[in-house]
Amino acid sequence: MRLDELTDVRYAVQEQCAIVTMDRPDRMNAFRGRTVDELISAFKHAWADPPATPRPTAAAGGSAQPPPPPPAPARPAAPPAAACHQHPRASDPCSGAVDM
């Protein structure tokens, strides 16, 4: 794909640095098949252009968001009744887990 055919991505070289920008702000810079093809073409062009060094991509319109953080680890299960601390005045072994 030629650089003049790009519609979802912009390619520029500034100070020997290739700038690849996703340019679909009307779609919150969502990827589609064409976007992926254009990104591949832009990076191939940058790699083939000796003075241009490819750098991380940017997104037009500030809409691209990083992935959400991973979910918090699950809390451990409650210990079995036999593992509960028994209060000296408690008749039930697990009632010692609550201060009386």
MOKAMO-V544905 format. One record per run of one state. SS is the DSSP state (a for helix, b for strand, c for the rest). FROM is the first residue (numbers start at 0). TO is the last residue. If there is no record, write none. Layout:
ss=SS from=FROM to=TO
ss=SS from=FROM to=TO
This chain:
ss=c from=0 to=1
ss=a from=2 to=4
ss=c from=5 to=7
ss=b from=8 to=13
ss=c from=14 to=15
ss=b from=16 to=21
ss=c from=22 to=23
ss=a from=24 to=26
ss=c from=27 to=31
ss=a from=32 to=47
ss=c from=48 to=51
ss=b from=52 to=53
ss=c from=54 to=56
ss=b from=57 to=58
ss=a from=59 to=61
ss=c from=62 to=79
ss=a from=80 to=82
ss=c from=83 to=93
ss=a from=94 to=96
ss=c from=97 to=99
